[in-house]
């Protein structure tokens, strides 16, 4: 981009970006924006949550030769998100560029600010090394966003900050809501308040310790680092996997003193998980067995209470776009069942009961909002051909129903064959569903 005057993609509020931009692990270099009196500056101007599909920016490196300076709502990826309650995903992104809101507010490594309705965000596998600055007295600087709305369904996962953040209010990630998993700030930013719950140092960033830790029990590798070449972990398999040398437990932690780190698995002994028949958690380390139910032609088949319990945990682990069918009636007598989905991580997919019956399901003593056989589903889901008989008993707080709540603007189709369950809540009860921010058709 050397010598090229870049106008942000989708700069006009009426022509916002709704689609997928996949950098395929490549770098953007020498993209320099220096417009200290202009708003909405970044690679993109506006991102809009998409009703029809997921708006995504992914697999991209903004090189340190880039810089972004504007007045208000400035981000390396986008200046602003705008006006829709759909889904926006930013994943596998590295920002090395400095970002500055000169005299204005809302500066961030990803998205400067937000206007209109708040979309639902999925922010995963992010590294920032750039300096993020808002020079206004009441500015809002952040690693993820200066501000992107209040939405409890937002998910921010695997975020590493190595850049100094200046002019933030609250914490250095930005004004955010939702669920936060594996957020680490190793920048030395003065007053940083979030993501400082582990003893990582700058040495750990370089030697592979942080990279190894981010990959948890090593069953799903999200971060890579070619030691001696990469200064920090990156979410791209073009770099090498990091291994710990020595004898390990099945969750990847060392037996005895912590070992050293290498890009070779020679000298690394990682035993398999131990799953006892009838349990989908490892008896040694507690790891969840994603493969407890094996899909048949892409469809998960439910025939036992244990499989329904596994499905609830499988959804809670972040799996979506699921195809699920019931193969027979299921008697839940004496079985604990937490419900499928949550406000933070809703069920998204197609559940077909095939005209089978759930009986003796007792969800008693539930003390949270949005409670039911499905606690919360996302727009675009279909729930059909399912019967809960008169021996089922569902309780909760605000929003208790077969489907406690439904979020986002896509159509939800709920074709329930028969519902005779007893429902009890101190605030609001509905038979089929309680709250939706989308349209719901009832057949």
ABEGO torsion letter per residue (X at the ends): XBGBBBBBBGABAABBBBEBBBAGGBBBBGBBBBBAABBGBEABABBBBBAABBBBBBGBBBBAABBBBBABGBBAABABBBGBABBBBBBGBBBABBBBBBGBBGBBAABABBBEBBBBBBBBGBBBABBBBBABAABBBBAABABAEBBAABBBBGBBBABBBBGBBGBAAEBBBEBBBGBBBAAGBBGBABGAABABBAAAAAAGAAAAAAAEAGABBABBBBBGABABBBABAABBBBBBBEBBBAAGBBBEBBBBBBABABGBBBBBBBBBBGBABBAAAGBBBAAABBBBGGBBBBABAAAAAAAAAAAAAGBBGBBBBBABBBBABGBBBAEBEBAABBBBEBBBAGGBBBBGBBBBGBABBGBEABABBBBGBBBBGBBBBAABBBBEBBGBBABABBBEABBBBBBBABBABBBBBAABBBAABABBABBBBBX
